[in-house]
Amino acid sequence: QVSLVESGGDSVQAGWSLRLSCVASRNMFYMSWFRQSPGKEREGVAAIDSFLSSTYADSVKGRFIISRDIDKKTVYLQMNSLKPEDTAMYYCAAGGSLLAIKSYEHWGQGSKVTVTS
C-alpha cells in the first residue's frame, strides 16, 4: 500500500498561480495528478515517470508543469494562468500508467482548488 498526502490547494483569482504537492510513502514509476469538478467525471491532468518524462492533458498544456523529487518522494503540480474551469478537487495518484485513470491503485484524499473570475 502507498499513502499519498496532497497539499497546496487554495482559493485564488483567475490568472494566479498555485503549486500542489503530494508526498508519497514510497516512490512508484508513475506519479500523476487527476481532478474532479462537481458533477463531472474525474479526469487526468498530468503524469510523470521515474525518468522525469511527463504527459499532460490538452486542457493544461503550456500552463501546468508536473515535476517530482525522487529523494523526497514528492510530486508537484505547478499551475499557472489559472482559469475558473480549473476549479476542482485535485487528486494525486500512483501505481498506474500515464493518465489511464482505471490503472491507478493508490489515491490521495484530494486538495481543493477554487479559481474565481
Long-range contacts (C-beta under 8 A, 24 or more apart in sequence): 1-25, 1-106, 2-26, 2-28, 2-94, 2-95, 2-105, 2-106, 3-106, 4-92, 4-93, 4-94, 4-106, 4-107, 4-108, 5-92, 5-108, 5-109, 6-90, 6-91, 6-92, 6-108, 6-109, 6-110, 6-111, 7-111, 8-111, 9-90, 9-110, 9-111, 9-112, 9-113, 10-113, 10-114, 11-113, 11-114, 11-115, 11-116, 12-82, 12-113, 12-114, 12-115, 12-116, 13-115, 13-116, 13-117, 14-82, 14-83, 14-84, 14-115, 14-116, 14-117, 15-81, 15-82, 16-82, 16-115, 17-78, 17-79, 17-80, 17-81, 17-82, 18-79, 18-82, 18-113, 19-76, 19-77, 19-78, 19-79, 20-76, 20-77, 20-79, 20-90, 20-92, 20-111, 20-113, 21-74, 21-75, 21-76, 22-74, 22-75, 22-76, 22-77, 22-92, 22-108, 23-72, 23-73, 23-74, 24-73, 24-74, 24-75, 24-92, 24-94, 25-73, 26-73, 27-70, 27-73, 28-94, 28-95, 28-106, 30-94, 30-95, 30-96, 30-97, 30-98, 31-68, 31-75, 31-92, 31-93, 31-94, 32-66, 32-75, 32-92, 32-93, 32-94, 32-96, 32-98, 32-99, 32-104, 33-66, 33-75, 33-77, 33-90, 33-91, 33-92, 33-93, 34-90, 34-91, 34-93, 34-99, 34-101, 34-104, 35-86, 35-88, 35-89, 35-90, 35-91, 35-113, 36-88, 36-89, 36-91, 37-85, 37-87, 37-88, 37-89, 42-91, 42-101, 43-101, 44-98, 44-99, 44-100, 44-101, 45-77, 45-90, 45-99, 46-77, 46-99, 47-98, 47-99, 48-75, 55-98, 55-99, 57-99, 59-85, 60-86, 79-113, 82-113, 82-115, 83-115, 84-115, 84-116, 84-117, 85-115, 86-113, 86-115, 87-113, 87-114, 87-115, 88-112, 88-113, 89-113
